[in-house]
Amino acid sequence: MGTPELTIAGHVATITLRRPRQANRLEPDDLAAIAQHVADVNAQPTVRVLRLQAGGKTFCAGFDIGRIGGAPVAFEAMVDAVEAARPVTIAVLQGGVYGGATDLALACDFRLGSHACEMFMPAARLGLHYYRGGLERYVSRLGVDVAKRLFLAGETVDAHEMKAIGFLTHLVAADALHAAADDLSATLAGMAPLAMLPMKQHLNRIARGTLDADALQRDLDASVRSRDLQEGRAAWAEKRAPRFNGE
């Protein structure tokens, strides 16, 4: 047990939080480890999916409040790196998601949760003003009214409400959670990366109001010229699964 671990199998990489006895609370070394894992995954073009998961009953209790100091800057940088990761990201949430861990999950493209999930953002109760990136993620993904319920009123929200407000993209039974994550990972890994991965980035930029129209056009043009598009057309006509190579 210790710092988060990175494993890669085919097109899917997984970062696993490994402090279950401390509810997977994040320490300073963990922030650096996660950021480095994301950088390592970004450097491997064959990886199309990045999963974030944890052992134990709690997904993550956020950052160790006793060591807060200058940590918000490092924490924000780590979460921003997860949001900007080249692969499509999936957070697998088997239990409680607290404090900064809520922002870490929101930085992922998909959030699968079991019925044992709940979330809580205690910043105002701790006297902590949250950093800009986290505030923006809450508002862009959940809306300003929900963000105020969670940040200002400090509401604790159960799994059904997490799905209703859009925090969870999927809500599944606890015993089906990892199978659902595997199915989604396989689906995403089978998509054309030259289409899927840029669209992920452009969708996030649209949500933030920061779309780069020139970059979008370049990615669209690259997709039109790609062998993957030719393969997709052929597979559709032949009624078979496509085999995309990212070319």
C-alpha positions as CSV (number, residue, x, y, z in Angstrom):
1,M,0.0,0.0,0.0
2,G,1.3,3.5,-0.8
3,T,1.4,5.9,-3.7
4,P,-0.9,5.4,-6.7
5,E,0.0,2.6,-9.1
6,L,-0.1,2.7,-12.9
7,T,-0.8,-0.5,-15.0
8,I,-1.4,-0.7,-18.7
9,A,-3.1,-3.5,-20.6
10,G,-3.5,-3.0,-24.3
11,H,-5.3,0.2,-25.0
12,V,-6.4,0.7,-21.4
13,A,-4.3,2.2,-18.6
14,T,-5.4,2.2,-14.9
15,I,-4.3,4.4,-12.0
16,T,-5.2,2.8,-8.6
17,L,-5.2,4.7,-5.3
18,R,-3.7,2.4,-2.7
19,R,-4.3,3.8,0.8
20,P,-7.5,2.1,1.8
21,R,-6.8,2.2,5.5
22,Q,-6.8,6.0,5.3
23,A,-9.9,6.1,3.0
24,N,-7.4,6.6,0.1
25,R,-6.6,10.1,1.4
26,L,-4.1,11.8,-0.9
27,E,-0.7,12.9,0.4
28,P,1.7,15.3,-1.3
29,D,3.7,12.4,-2.9
30,D,0.5,11.0,-4.3
31,L,-0.2,14.2,-6.2
32,A,3.2,14.1,-7.9
33,A,2.7,10.4,-8.7
34,I,-0.7,10.8,-10.3
35,A,0.6,13.7,-12.4
36,Q,3.6,11.6,-13.5
37,H,1.4,8.7,-14.4
38,V,-0.8,10.9,-16.6
39,A,2.3,12.2,-18.3
40,D,3.6,8.6,-18.9
41,V,0.2,7.6,-20.3
42,N,0.1,10.7,-22.6
43,A,3.4,9.6,-24.0
44,Q,2.1,6.2,-25.1
45,P,-0.1,6.7,-28.2
46,T,-1.5,3.2,-28.1
47,V,-3.4,4.0,-24.8
48,R,-6.9,5.2,-25.6
49,V,-8.5,4.9,-22.1
50,L,-7.3,5.9,-18.7
51,R,-9.2,4.6,-15.6
52,L,-8.9,6.0,-12.1
53,Q,-10.0,3.6,-9.3
54,A,-9.3,2.7,-5.7
55,G,-9.2,-0.2,-3.3
56,G,-11.2,-0.4,-0.1
57,K,-14.7,0.9,0.7
58,T,-14.0,4.6,0.0
59,F,-13.0,6.0,-3.4
60,C,-11.0,8.9,-1.9
61,A,-11.3,11.2,1.1
62,G,-9.5,14.1,-0.7
63,F,-6.3,15.7,0.4
64,D,-4.9,15.4,3.9
65,I,-6.2,18.6,5.5
66,G,-3.5,18.5,8.1
67,R,-0.9,19.1,5.3
68,I,-2.8,21.7,3.3
69,G,-0.1,24.4,3.3
70,G,0.6,25.3,-0.4
71,A,-1.0,22.0,-1.5
72,P,-4.0,23.6,-3.3
73,V,-1.6,24.7,-6.1
74,A,-0.2,21.2,-6.5
75,F,-3.6,19.6,-6.2
76,E,-5.1,21.9,-8.9
77,A,-2.2,21.2,-11.2
78,M,-2.7,17.4,-10.8
79,V,-6.5,17.6,-11.4
80,D,-6.0,19.8,-14.4
81,A,-3.6,17.2,-15.8
82,V,-6.2,14.5,-15.4
83,E,-8.8,16.7,-17.2
84,A,-6.4,17.4,-20.0
85,A,-5.2,13.8,-20.3
86,R,-5.0,12.6,-24.0
87,P,-7.0,9.4,-23.4
88,V,-10.6,9.3,-22.5
89,T,-10.9,9.0,-18.7
90,I,-13.1,7.0,-16.4
91,A,-13.5,7.3,-12.7
92,V,-14.7,4.1,-11.0
93,L,-16.4,5.1,-7.7
94,Q,-17.2,2.3,-5.4
95,G,-17.9,4.4,-2.3
96,G,-17.5,7.8,-0.7
97,V,-16.0,10.7,-2.7
98,Y,-15.0,13.6,-0.5
99,G,-13.4,17.0,-0.7
100,G,-10.8,17.3,-3.5
101,A,-11.7,13.8,-4.7
102,T,-15.0,15.2,-6.0
103,D,-13.0,17.5,-8.3
104,L,-10.7,14.7,-9.3
105,A,-13.7,12.6,-10.4
106,L,-15.3,15.6,-12.2
107,A,-12.1,16.0,-14.2
108,C,-12.8,12.5,-15.7
109,D,-14.9,12.1,-18.8
110,F,-17.1,9.4,-17.3
111,R,-17.9,8.7,-13.7
112,L,-19.3,5.3,-12.9
113,G,-20.6,4.8,-9.4
114,S,-22.2,2.2,-7.2
115,H,-25.2,2.7,-4.9
116,A,-22.8,2.9,-2.0
117,C,-21.5,6.3,-3.3
118,E,-21.9,9.6,-1.6
119,M,-20.2,12.9,-2.0
120,F,-19.4,15.9,0.3
121,M,-17.4,19.1,-0.3
122,P,-16.4,20.5,3.2
123,A,-14.4,23.5,1.9
124,A,-16.6,26.2,3.5
125,R,-16.8,24.3,6.8
126,L,-13.0,24.1,6.9
127,G,-12.5,27.8,6.0
128,L,-10.9,26.9,2.7
129,H,-11.6,29.0,-0.4
130,Y,-11.5,26.5,-3.3
131,Y,-9.2,27.0,-6.3
132,R,-10.3,28.3,-9.7
133,G,-10.1,25.1,-11.7
134,G,-12.3,23.2,-9.3
135,L,-15.0,26.0,-9.2
136,E,-15.0,26.0,-13.0
137,R,-15.3,22.2,-13.2
138,Y,-18.3,22.2,-10.8
139,V,-20.1,25.0,-12.7
140,S,-19.4,23.7,-16.2
141,R,-20.4,20.1,-15.4
142,L,-23.1,20.5,-12.7
143,G,-24.4,24.0,-13.1
144,V,-24.0,27.0,-10.8
145,D,-27.1,26.2,-8.6
146,V,-25.8,22.6,-7.9
147,A,-22.3,24.0,-7.3
148,K,-23.7,26.4,-4.7
149,R,-25.5,23.6,-2.9
150,L,-22.3,21.6,-2.7
151,F,-19.8,24.3,-2.0
152,L,-21.8,26.9,0.0
153,A,-24.3,24.7,1.8
154,G,-22.0,21.7,2.1
155,E,-24.8,19.2,1.3
156,T,-24.0,15.5,1.5
157,V,-25.4,13.8,-1.6
158,D,-26.2,10.1,-2.0
159,A,-25.7,8.0,-5.1
160,H,-29.1,8.6,-6.6
161,E,-28.8,12.4,-6.2
162,M,-25.3,12.2,-7.6
163,K,-26.8,10.7,-10.8
164,A,-29.7,13.1,-10.8
165,I,-27.4,16.2,-10.7
166,G,-25.0,14.8,-13.3
167,F,-22.1,14.0,-11.1
168,L,-22.4,10.3,-12.0
169,T,-22.7,9.5,-15.7
170,H,-23.6,5.8,-14.8
171,L,-25.1,4.3,-11.6
172,V,-24.8,0.6,-11.3
173,A,-25.1,-2.1,-8.7
174,A,-22.0,-2.6,-6.5
175,D,-21.4,-6.1,-7.8
176,A,-21.6,-4.9,-11.4
177,L,-19.4,-1.8,-11.1
178,H,-16.2,-3.2,-12.4
179,A,-17.9,-5.2,-15.2
180,A,-19.6,-2.0,-16.3
181,A,-16.2,-0.2,-16.2
182,D,-14.7,-3.0,-18.3
183,D,-17.5,-2.8,-20.8
184,L,-17.2,1.0,-21.2
185,S,-13.4,0.7,-21.4
186,A,-13.7,-1.9,-24.2
187,T,-16.2,0.2,-26.1
188,L,-14.0,3.3,-25.9
189,A,-10.9,1.4,-26.8
190,G,-12.6,0.2,-29.9
191,M,-13.4,3.7,-31.2
192,A,-11.3,5.5,-33.8
193,P,-8.7,7.5,-31.8
194,L,-8.2,10.2,-34.4
195,A,-11.9,11.1,-34.0
196,M,-12.6,10.2,-30.3
197,L,-9.6,11.7,-28.6
198,P,-9.7,15.2,-30.3
199,M,-13.5,15.3,-29.8
200,K,-13.0,14.8,-26.1
201,Q,-10.7,17.8,-25.9
202,H,-13.0,20.0,-28.0
203,L,-16.1,19.1,-26.0
204,N,-14.3,20.1,-22.8
205,R,-13.3,23.4,-24.3
206,I,-16.8,24.1,-25.5
207,A,-18.1,23.4,-22.0
208,R,-15.5,25.9,-20.7
209,G,-16.2,28.5,-23.4
210,T,-12.6,28.2,-24.7
211,L,-13.1,26.4,-28.1
212,D,-10.2,26.9,-30.5
213,A,-12.0,26.9,-33.9
214,D,-8.8,26.5,-35.9
215,A,-7.7,23.5,-33.8
216,L,-11.1,21.9,-34.3
217,Q,-10.9,22.4,-38.0
218,R,-7.4,20.8,-38.2
219,D,-8.6,17.8,-36.3
220,L,-11.7,17.5,-38.5
221,D,-9.6,17.7,-41.6
222,A,-7.2,15.0,-40.3
223,S,-10.1,12.7,-39.6
224,V,-11.5,13.1,-43.1
225,R,-8.1,12.2,-44.6
226,S,-7.5,9.3,-42.2
227,R,-7.3,5.6,-42.9
228,D,-9.4,5.1,-39.9
229,L,-12.3,6.7,-41.7
230,Q,-11.8,4.4,-44.6
231,E,-11.8,1.5,-42.3
232,G,-14.9,2.7,-40.5
233,R,-16.8,3.0,-43.8
234,A,-15.6,-0.5,-44.9
235,A,-16.6,-2.1,-41.6
236,W,-20.0,-0.4,-41.7
237,A,-20.6,-1.7,-45.2
238,E,-19.4,-5.2,-44.4
239,K,-21.3,-5.3,-41.1
240,R,-18.2,-6.1,-39.0
241,A,-16.4,-4.5,-36.1
242,P,-13.8,-1.9,-37.3
243,R,-10.1,-2.2,-36.6
244,F,-8.7,1.3,-36.0
245,N,-5.0,2.0,-36.0
246,G,-5.1,5.7,-35.3
247,E,-3.8,6.6,-38.8
